[in-house]
Amino acid sequence: MDLPLSKRVQEIAASPTLAITAKAREMKQAGVDVIGLGAGEPDFNTPQNIIDAAVDSMNKGFTKYTATTGIPELKQAIIGKLQQDQDLAYKPNQIFVGTGAKHVLYCAFQAILNPGDEVIVPVPYWVTYPEQIKLAGGVPIFVETGFEADFKITAADFEKAVTSKTRAIVLNSPNNPTGMTYSKAELVAIGKVAEKHGIYVVSDEIYEKLYYGDKKELVSIASLSDALYQLTIVINGVSKAYAMTGWRIGYAAAAEPIIASMGRLADHMTSNPTANAQYGAMEAYNGEQAVPETMYQAFEERMERFYPILESIPGFKPKKPSGAFYFFIDVAEAAQMKGFADVDAFAKSLLDDAFVAVVPGSGFGMPDYIRISYATDPALFEQALNRINDFMKN
């Protein structure tokens, strides 16, 4: 039977990152020795103090509904974190806690966009941004960046893309899929354009703790002026920084009217985030930070160790990241060397023949690239690179 579906859901593109991870998992379950480099999550377990705090909250009976936008104690922990790390001062009614940063982003776009509103999206982009913008009735306006520009939009590019319909720009720093990070000077220039035209800045800072450079350069665009403070919707959460991807706790910090609108939406969408996960997140921000620091250092060490190996693989042209845990690699030459029509076919053959799962760049708006995650056991990651190297040379 041909069951009718809404046009809205039929136009949504599937997530290539989730699809490649699912396929690799299926092959493993079938007994194939697949090494998956597609997952966007740390390979560390959640720190024990966070787990203990969540269990303790359940034992104390904190297993009921909470306020839709989050428990007051977690909001205070988030406020303290933003003050300490980004010199940003917020009040509880400016904080929205949601079911993961992805849900928070969805609510933010729903709160600020009307049908036909344009959102500037630098390319490459996280696969979910365009789909969420379209679900809110908006129109993603893609602005090409490129390898030589470190995959970052400039203020001039931004200005050129602005129209009377522009409502927002999405910035993700450190970036998924590239690992590149905007400097303070770059954000100042971009911020001036946003101020000039009264454009919202959706600042996705989920990888903010995973930055390998000078910490003085790592700033939130919301901290640069009073106007940008009002225009910026800061998106963050505990998933990447504290190895809590499955806990699904993210948050937004923004002007009170935006947060109130997001809360009204969540009232009829999810109600509150999971109660015990909120207590775990509160411990993440208030508790011992030694384990996360160890994790960040491990990612940087892996990046430095494996980047030269990637450079040596025939046809591979990587860009050295400054944050997150991804390598974004131009493999157009590699695909051509192996006789493939495009990189999607090349990536499929890597999985089918070399048993290495990578994410094709087409899902990020750059079809000549692949993304691989080094949030993977180093021994397995090195084995995967050896398989790729053999695949290219044989």
N, C-alpha and C positions, 0 to 999 in steps of 0.2 A: 504494500500500500504506500502510495506517495503522500506522506504526511506534510502538510504545509508548515513552513517555518518562517519566522520574521526575516525581513530583508536585512535588518540590523545584524543578526547573528550570522547570517549567511555571508556577509561581507567581511567578517572578522578573519584575519589571517591566523593560522595556527602558529604557535610558538616553536621556532626551529630548535631552540635550546632544550625545551622540554621534550620535543619529539626525538632528538638525537639521543638524549639521555634514556628515554624509554626504550628505544630500539636497542641500544647497547645493553640495557638491563635484560631485555628479552633474550638476546644472544647469549649472555652469560648464563641465564637460567637454562638455556638449551645445551650448555656445556662448552660453548665457544670461549676461548681465552681472550676476551676483549678487554682492552684498556680504555676506559672512558675519560676523555679530556674535555668533556662538554659541560660538566656541572658547575654552576656558579655558587658554590658553597664551600666553606672551609672544611678540610678533612680532619679537623680536630673535634673532639667532643665538647659539649658545653661545660665550662668550668664547674667543678663540684659544688662550690659555694652557692652558685645560682640554682643548681638542681636541688640542693638541700633547702634553700629558701622557698622554692615552689612546693616541695613536699611538706615543709613545715606549715605553709599557709593552708594546705588542704587538711592537715591534721588539726588545725585550729578552727576549721569550719568555714574558711573563706572559699566556698564552692558555689556561691549563689550569684545572681545577677549583680553587676556593678553599674555605675553610671555609664551611659553610652560612650562618652568620650574619654573614659579611663578613670581609675581610682585617684583620689587627691594625692596620695603618697607617691605614686609613680609620676604624676605631673610635676610634683616638687622636685623629684630626682632629675627629671628631664630639664627643668628650669635651672637647676644647679649645674648640670652638665653644660648647657648652652652658655651660661654665664662664665664658667671656668674655661671652657675650650674655645669659644668664639666671641667672648665679650658681648653677648647678646642678653638683654634683659626682657623677659616675658612674664606675664601673669598667667594664673591657671586657666582663665577663660580664653587664652591665646594658644592653648595646647590641645591638640586632638590626638588621641591614641587610637589606632586602628588595628585591624587584623593583618598585620604585615605592611611594609612600606608600599607594596603594590596596591593594596586596598586603599591606603591613604592617598596615593596619587590619583586613583580613580575618583575618589570623593572630591579631591581638589579640582580636577577638571570639570566634574559635574557642577561644582559650586561657582565656577567663574566663567564658563562658556555658554554662549547662546548659539543656536544654529547659524552656521556660516562664519562664526568667528575663526580667525586664523591664529595658529600657534606655530612659531618658528622653531624648527627642530634641526639642529646641526647633524650632519651626516659624517660618520656613522652614529647610529643611535641605538639605545636599548630597544629591543624588538617590541616592547609593550607600549611605548609612548604613542606611536601613531594610532594604534588600535583603540587606546583609551580616549584619545582626542576625538576620534571619529564616533565612538560610542556616546560622547557628550554632545554630538552635533557639530563639533568643530572640524576645521580643515587643517591638517598638518602641512606646513610649508617647509620643504626640505632645502637646506642650504649646504651645498657641498663644501668640504674642507680639504682633506687630502693629506698625503704622506708628508710632504714638505712643510705643511702648516701644522704638523703634529696633531692633525685631526681636530683642530680647535677653530671655532668660529671667531672672526675678528669683529671689532666694533664697526669697521667699514662694511663688512659682509652683512652684519645685523641691520645697519642703517639702510642698506640697499634693499633689504627684504621687507622692510616695514611698509604697510599700506594702511588705509583707513580702517581696515577690518582686523588689524593685528591686535590681539588681546593679550598674548603671552609669548614668552620664550622659555624653552626648557634647557637648563644647564645641568650637566652631570659631571662632577669633579670630586675625586678621581673618577675616571670615566670607564664605563662598560660599553663597548668591548675593548677599548684601546689601552686603558691604564694611564692615559695622559691626564695632566692636572693643570688647571688654569692658575696662572700666577696672580698675585695681588694687582699688579699693573694692568693685566689683561681684564680682570674683573672690574677695575675702576673704569676703564674705557667702555666696556660693555654696559656697565651700570649707568653711565651718563646718557647713553642712547635710550635705555629703558626709562630713565627719569624724564628725558625730553618729551617722550611720546606717551608717558603714563602707562607703560606696558608691565604686566605682571611678570615676575621672574619665578619660575618653578625650579627651585634649586635642589636637585637630588644629591644629597651628601652622604648617601648610605655607605660609601667606601672611605669616608673622611678619615677614619682611624688608620687606614691602610695606605699611608703616604710615606715615601722613602726619602723625600727631600728635606729642605730646610723648613722646619715647622712654622717659621715666621711667614713663609710664603703661603701657607695654607690658611686661607681666611674664608669666611662665609660672605657672599655678596650682600647679605642683609645687614652686615656690620659696617658698611662703608659710608652710609649717610642716613639721615632721618627719612628721606623719601624712599630709599631702597628698603629700609626696614618695613615701611608700610606696604611696598609693592611686592616684597619677596615672600614666597611660601617655602619655608625650609622643610625638606623631607628627609627623614633619617629613621634609624631603628637599630635594633640589636642583632639583626640577622648575621651580618658579615663581621662586625667588630667583635662579637662575643660567641661566634659559632652557634647561633640560635636560630638557624633558618626555619626549622620545623615548629618553633614556638609561635611564630606569626605575631610579632609585636613591632609595629612601626609607629611613627608619629609625624605630625605636622606642627610647625610653629608659625603663626601668621597673625595678621590683624584680626581682631575679635569678630567682625562681621563674617569673614571668610570661615573662621573656625565654627561659628554658630551655624552657618549654612551646612557645613560638612557634618556637624552633629545631627542636624535635623534629617539629613539624608540617611545617616547610619541608623537613626531611630527606626527607620522602616526597611533597613537593609540587613544589618547584622546584629543589631543591638550592641552589647558590649564585647570587647575582646575577651578571650578566655581569662577567667579570674586568676587561676594559679600562674599562668604565663606572665600576667602583669606583675605579680609579686617576684617572679624570677627576674624580670626586666629591671625592677626596682633595685634588686640586689646587684645586678650587672653594673648599674651606674653608681651605686653607693658603696659597693663592697671592694674586696681585694682586686687589684688590677694586674697582678704579676703574670697570670696565665695569658691574658690577652696580649700583653707586651711581648711575651715569648713567642706567641703566634705571629705577631706582626714581623718580628725579627726573622722568623723562619721563612716567611714569604719573601722577604728581601734577599735573604741568602740564596733561596732557590732561584730567584730571578737572576741574580748575578752569576750563579753557577751555570744555568741552562741557556742564557741568552747567547753566549759565544757558540754553543753547539748548534743552536737554531741557525745562526748566521752561516755556518759551514755546510748546511744541507743544500744540495743543488737546487736552484730555482726558488729558494726561500728568501724573502726580504722582510725581516721583522723590524719593528720599531720598538726601541727600548722603553719600557713603561716606567712611570714614576710613582705608580700607586696601583691599588687593587691587586688582582692575582691572575691577570690575563696577558697572553701574548697575542697581538693582532698582526697577522703576517700576510703580506702580498705573495700569493702563490700562483699568479697568472702564468708566469714563466714555467713554473713546475708543472702545472696542468698541461701546458703546451708541449713541454718536453716529453710527457707521458702519453701524448696524443689524445687528450680529452678535449671535448668541445667547450667545456666551461668548468669552473671550480666546483660547482655542485656535483658534477659527475666525478671529479677528482676526489672529493671528500667521500662520496659513496664508495668508491673503489678502495680508499684507505680503510674504510670500515669492513668491507666485504673481503678484501684480499690481505690487508696488513693487520686487520683486527684492532684498529685504533679509531676511536670515535672523536671527531672534531666537529665544530659548528661552522657551517658555510657562512661566509660574509654576506650573502644575499639577504639574509634575515635582518642584517644591520644596515642595509642600504648600500653595501659595497661588495658587489659580487665577485671581485677578484681576490678576496681575502678569506682567511679562515681565522677563527678564534680558538685558542686552546687555553685551558685553565691549569695553572701549576699549583692550585689548591688540591694537590694529589700527592700521595706518598712518593717521595723523591726517587726511590728505587724503581717504582712503577713508571714514573714520568720519564726517567732516563731510558728504561726499556722501551717505552713508546717512541721516544726520539730515535732510538736505534732501529726500530721497525720502520719508521718513516724514512730514515736514511737508506736502509736496505731497499725499501720500496722504490726510492728514487734512482738508485744505482743499478738495480737489477733490470 
